[in-house]
Amino acid sequence: MRFLIPLISSSITSGHYRIISRLLSAHSTKPQHSTLPPFFNCQPPSMAASEESLRKALAEKQSAVEAHGNAVRALKAAKASKPEIDAAIEALNSLKLEKSSIEKQLQAAVSGSDGDGALSREAFRQAAVNTLERRLFYIPSFKIYRGVAGLYDYGPPGCAVKSNVLAFWRQHFVLEENMLEVDCPCVTPEVVLKASGHVDKFTDLMVKDEKTGTCYRADHLLKDFCNEKLQKDLTISAEKAAELKHVLATLDDLSAEALGAKIKEYGITAPDTKNPLSDPYPFNLMFQTSIGPSGLSPGYMRPETAQGIFVNFKDLYYYNGNKLPFAAAQIGQAFRNEISPRQGLLRVREFTLAEIEHFVDPEDKSHPKYSEVVDLEFLMFPREEQMCGQSAKKIRLGDAVSKGTVNNETLGYFIGRVYLFLTRLGIDKDRLRFRQHLANEMAHYAADCWDAEIECSYGWIECVGIADRSAYDLRAHSDKSGVPLVAAEKFSEPREVEKLVIAPVKKELGLAFKGSQKNVVEALEAMNEKEALEMKTALESKGEVEFYVCTLGKNVPIKKNMVSISKEKKKEHQRVFTPSVIEPSFGIGRIIYCLFEHSFYTRPSKAGDEQLNVFRFPPLVAPIKCTVFPLVQNQQYEDVAKVISKSLTTAGISHKIDITGTSIGKRYARTDELGVPFAITVDSTKDVTIRERDSKLQVRVSVEEAALVVKSVTDGLRTWEDVWEKYPHHTSGSADD
């Protein structure tokens, strides 16, 4: 801190100099050894390094300001001369300005925008949501009854956007890959979801306000606390910031006990009342019901659509000519009884899923069309970078697969196809990343998992999950139902193979275990090769072994005369196996909300006295493709408008005709706010103008060509730039009036 002294030393006496020097020395900061775990020893990226250095600089500057403040007070107490005190105050004010500058830089670093980044994000979101609700894209359900959290209705333009997104999804995936589409019931028997693991494990950790009983999702409270601290508390040290980021990175790995400990450590209370919270405990997210009037057949509203595909695998495999690989797809509603729904369409209790289950031979996960996506380059966030606190970086997909970052070609192919799907919808490629699941996030059976995350005003939101689930699902349903869900590879010539043969001696097992005989037989037959050979060795050496039967929940004694275990050579004409599953799962509502935000912007009116809202939807997903306006109320123009409207209908182009007397500028503004990409203005009986929404440029085309020009652009056969080059330009003040 001694660098501060020269600022004022020229006018300070030696006695006063000693006073200030002692005060500044008392507030000097010495480097301390880091106590952070090895997690933080990785090389941080430039952005993280900038934030860390800014936090350190701010801490030092704060200490300097405090020390200099004490020095000024000391000068006043020592009755120093006015010039000396004024010089010290001037230096102090200079330090405060420097501190303020660092604070602004740090705010920009943590918010990813300007110094008021967090506020601007909230203001942007509010402007977008207000427009979406006012123009009836979506609104809270049951609004006249004050609504229910987590339930929303789509209005006319919202329905149109959703319909267009799903139509493109079908075209991009189902048609392109020749997938088999199915439609299964939402009500699912308990036995199905018991087999899949949902009944026992589909839970989130919940805490309760100990006084009011209000429930909160525990990990969300901890996440909100960490984000709030990082974004708004600029006084925390670089070490504390790194600790909070570590908590965020490993949040999914925290047990109920660890999560509860963190909540207590940080003093987190109920957001609404500040009351203490209970310890976290699991809450099953499925809506339970009963099938039929007796109440004896329990069921649930499905939490995902995938199980309907898995249980139909046998029939779908037969329908596909008993050939692999093949994919089945389903679009439908899913239901999750969220603990504390929030963030609008991002976390709701009923939502639309579009899911694909691609069945493949576990020994061959190549894909015939992989070469079509191999050169795509986009933001990827492998788990190593996450664990080192780094940021996502652009990686060529082929390199990620060849280096083993992405487990296999088929998984890589679908990651590439998802990237193309989202960017063609209108998602900003610079705010889209593919994040690999950390080891603690993945199920034990999964080979690899990636999430397509889209950045919006709420942060990075998981919108698509792409997972290699191995053979878990089909095996689980095979075991529970007793129906083998398997595929077969036929050999051109028989192959001699060595097979493990487990032959329980039912007579001896029946005498020993009576009514439990079936459970023991099934458990013995279900042993894998390693377990069986270990039992064989133990029986040969000891004559008896303890064997755990999971359906009985206990160990039972197995004697040598109760089971025969051997290896036999057999000739096989085919290989029977359980297929692996690659599963891309799309949260349609989340994708649509992120598309709304990525498409929304404001621009000044011509007069400059107001900001006009615009949605820059690509024609592919725009709720209305075109509007038709007579320039003024004139019967001839209105007749021409009706002729063009009929042509647009015949061409299958959604449109809206507006013959109100409102000024053309206001009509343009109204349709821009709905994201309509093109407007046809009728100002003669022979030719008309076509205006493009974002550039506001206009061309003149004949009445007969108008519908065909719009259709060619909305169908993607040509671009607006092509149209601009081909047709005469139209310049008129009325376009922006």
Secondary structure, 3 states (H helix, E strand, C coil): CHHHHHHCHHHCCHHHHHHHHHHHHHCCCCCCCCCCCHHHHCCCCHHHHHHHHHHHHHHHHHHHHHHHHHHHHHHHHCCCCHHHHHHHHHHHHHHHHHHHHHHHHHHHHHHCCCCCHHHHHHHHHHHHHHHHHHCCCEEECCHHHCCCCCCEEECHHHHHHHHHHHHHHHHHHHHCCCCEECCCCCEEEHHHHHHHCHHHHCEEEEEEECCCCCEEEHHHHHHHHHHHHHHHCCCCCHHHHHHHHHHHHCHHHCCHHHHHHHHHHCCCCCCCCCCCECCCEEEECCCEEECCCCCCCEEEECCCCHHHHHHCHHHHHHHCCCCCCEEEEEEEEEECCCCCCCCHHHCCCEEEEEEEEEEECCCCCCCCCHHHCCCCEEEEECHHHHHCCCCCEEEEHHHHHHCCCCCCHHHHHHHHHHHHHHHHHCCCHHHEEEEECCCCCCCCCCCEEEEEEEEECCEEEEEEEEEECCCHHHHHHHHHHCCCCCEEEEEEEEEEEEEEEEEECHHHHHHHHHHHHHHHHHHHHCCCHHHHHHHHHHHHHHCEEEEEECCCCEEEEEEHHHEEEEEEEEEEEEEEECCEEEEEEEEHHHHHHHHHHHHEEEEECCCCCCEEEEECCCCCCCCCCEEEEECCCCHHHHHHHHHHHHHHHHCCCCEEECCCCCCHHHHHHHHHCCCCCEEEEECCCCEEEEEECCCCCEEEEEHHHHHHHHHHHHCCCCCHHHHHHHCCEECCHHHHC
